[in-house]
Amino acid sequence: QMKLVESGGGLVQAGGSLRLSCAHFGRTFGNQVMGWFRQTPGAEREFVAALSWDDGSTYYGASAEGRFSMFRDNGKNTVYLQMNSLQPEDTAVYYCAFKTSGLVALRSVESYTYWGQGTQVVVSS
């Protein structure tokens, strides 16, 4: 069982930065993956980033590449999504997610078992 709690969303101007946090409560070990997704009204949930618990390697969606960075703090049982150079099109609800099936289909919503409640990010122009 895994519980995920996101925080850090808010309102920011275009060009600004935000850091999202995802506190995870549950046992973690290799072959697990933490992911970030985002969703806007009427759209499908979009892959943003993922981190392999085994070796800390990270993977990014096209919209995040070069601007966002995902990392973890094992001591705080927290993963972060540092978002820089934010643009209005980054406005969405951001979700933290957890899967136990390794790196297979890490960009697929369906492969994640546990989800947080989401945190809203609004980027004004």
Number of C-alpha atoms within 10 A of each C-alpha: 7 15 16 20 18 23 19 16 18 14 15 18 14 17 13 14 18 19 16 23 22 26 19 21 13 10 9 16 10 13 15 18 25 27 29 28 23 22 18 15 8 6 8 11 17 19 23 24 26 27 23 21 20 13 9 15 12 16 20 20 16 11 14 18 12 12 14 20 19 25 19 18 10 10 6 9 14 17 22 20 23 15 18 17 14 23 17 15 13 20 19 21 18 28 26 31 27 24 23 18 15 16 17 12 12 22 20 13 18 9 17 20 13 15 21 20 14 22 20 19 21 19 20 16 11
